[in-house]
Amino acid sequence: MKRFKEKTVIITGADSDIGRATALRFAQEGANCIIVGINNDILEYIYEDLPQDHTWINTGNHLTVTSDINDLTQTARLIEHVRDKYKHIDVMVNIDTAVGIHQSVIPELIKTQGNIVNVSTLTEISADWNIETYKARQRDLTDVTKKLALENIPNNVRINAVSAGLVATDISPNPFITHSPLGKTATPFDVTAAVMFLASDDAAIITGMNLPVDGGVSTFNS
């Protein structure tokens, strides 16, 4: 069953490993994907891998947008362009990007009773990294997510988050693994699975949640 058939999904920070994995999963489950980032070459590479709905005439059902979503003018143009092309917006996934875009997309999500998923990851660990820094960042994301979720409960717009910890595609030793009860870090696939759940109707009763996908680091180091 395709959980996102004919849904319109905006993915910001899409020019990344997690962005690629997320776009592929949404497209495979029937969504029209708008992949947004600052590296056009990477966005085009991801676009070529997305399964297309060939019932669309003279255009593909997916879209790449090179844009800095921290720029309010560019953000407003993005939302307007997506609304004009697809007529509705159902889901927004923000991968390691600013949260300011929320307010510009909320009016469109109100119409569809859609939702937002924020994704926070550690792309690298510096020499002075420590677990307390990670926990503080998690708390900040949790607080922001709860605040936005409470504000938008009257609008029937759900807002959740995924804290992914260090995301890696290899098993090289690193400081983060030493804190992981499972002895490993998350992969882009692991993160995407959590995003898909929170964005879907399977999580229709969940809002304000920050879901850790970090090998148990946050659970057993609290």
N, C-alpha and C positions, 0 to 999 in steps of 0.2 A: 504494500500500500504506500502511495506517495503522500506523505503528510503535508507537503507544501505545494501541492498542485495548484498552479495559477496564482500563487502568492508572490508578491513583490518583496524582495529582500535586499536591503542596502547593507553592504559590508565595507566598513571603513578600516583603514590599515590593512587592506587586502593584499598589498604587495609584500607578502611575507609567507613563510611556510604554513603558518596557521591560517592565514588568509586564503591561500590556495586550497588547503584541505577543507576549509569551511565552505568555500564557493563550490567546490566539486560535490560535496555532500548535499548541499541545498539544491543544486542543479539536478543531481541524480534523483532527488525526491520531488521534482516537479516545479521548483521555484524559478522565477525570473530573477536573475542575479545582477545587481548593480555593484560592481567591484570598484572601490575607490581607493586611491593612493597617490603618492607623489612620483613613483617610478613607472612611467608609461610602458617601458619595454617589458618589465615584469608583468604588468597588468595584461598586456597583449598576449604574453606567453601563457598566462593562466586562462585567458579567454579562449584560446585555441583548444584547450583541453575540455572545456565545458560542453556537455551534451546539449544539442540544440533542439528546440521545438520547431520543426519545419512547417508548421501550419501558419507561422507568421509570414506575411507577404512583404517582400522587398526589404526585410530587415531581420536581424536575429532577435531572439527573445532575451538575450543578455546584453549588458552594456558596461563598458569601461569608462571611468571618469578620472582624469588626472586633476586632483584638486587638493588644496590644503584646507582641511575642515576647521582649522583654527581661525581661518579668515571668515568672518561672518557673512561678507558679501558672497564669497564663493559657496558657502554653505547654503545660503538662501537660493542661489541659482541652481545648485544641485537638487534641492528638494523640489523646486518649481519644474525643472526639466524632467525629473522622474515622475512627478505627478502628471505632467502633460502627456508623457509617452505611455505610461502604464495605468493611469487613472486612479491608482490606489497604492498605498504603501502599507505593508503588513508587519514587517520585522526589520529592526535595525540591529546589526551586530557591530560593536566598536572594539577593535583589537588594538590595545595599547595606544589609544588616541584620546584626545580631550573629550570631556563630557558636555561641553557647551552646545554641541549640536542637538542635544535633546530637545530644547525648547522650540527649535525651528521645525522639528519633525512631529512633535506631539499632536498638533492639530490634525495631521493626516492619520496618525495612529488612532486617534479618538474615533474617527470615522469607521475604521475597520476593527476596533477593539484589539489592536495589535500589541506588540511588546518590543522591549529593548533588552539586549544582553551585552553587558560590558565585559571585556576580557582583559585581564592584567597578567603579564608574564615577566619572567626574568630572562632577558635575552643574553645576558652574560653576567658573570660574577667577578667582581674586582678582587684584588688581593686583600682588601680590608673588609670584605663582605662578612656579615654576621647574621645569625638567625633573628636577632632582635629587630634589625632593619626590615627584614622580610615580614615579620609579624606586625610591625607598625604600618607597613604599606597595606597589608591585608585589612587591618582595622580601619584605615582611611577609606578603602574601597567599600567596605561593609557599611560604614557610616553614610557615605554618599549615596549608595544604592538604596538604603533604607529611607533616607530623606526623599529621594526622587520617587520611590515607590509609594510612600505615604501621600505625597502631593498628588499623585496621579491615580490613586485608588478610585476617587469619585469619577474619573474619566474612563474607568475600565481598561486602563493601559497598564500592563504588567512590566516591571523593571527588575531584572535580576543580574547577577554577575558570576563570573568564573575566575577564580584565582588559580593560575596554572603553575605557579612556582617556576622552576627552571625547566624549559622545554628543550629537549635535545633529540637528535636523530642518531646518536651513537651512545655507547656505554662507557665512555672514558671517565675515569675517576674525577670527581669534582667535590668541592666543599658541601654542596647542597645534598648530595647523596648520603653523606655521613649522618644527616639528620633524618633520613627517610627510613621508616620502619620496613618499607617494601624493598629498600635497597636499590631504587631506580628513580629516574626522573620521568616526567610525562613526555609523550610524543605529540606531534600535531594531531594525530588521529584521536588520541585520548581527549584532548581539549575540545576538538570538534564534536565528539560524541556528547559531551556535557552541554555544549552550546545548542546542539540540535534538540536535546531533551527540553531544555528550558524555553526554547523558542516555540516548541510544538504545543499542541492541545493536550498532550500528555501531562504537561505542567500547568494546566489551566487554573489550578487552585494555588499556585505558588507565585509569590511576589515578595520583593525585598530580600531575597536570599543571595548570599555570596557562597557559591559552591566551590570548595577547594579541590583541585585536581593536582595533587602534589605528592603522591606517594605516602600520605599520612603525616607529612611534616607538620602541618598546622594543627592536626588533631592531637598529636602526642608531644608537642612542644609548646603547649599553651600554659 
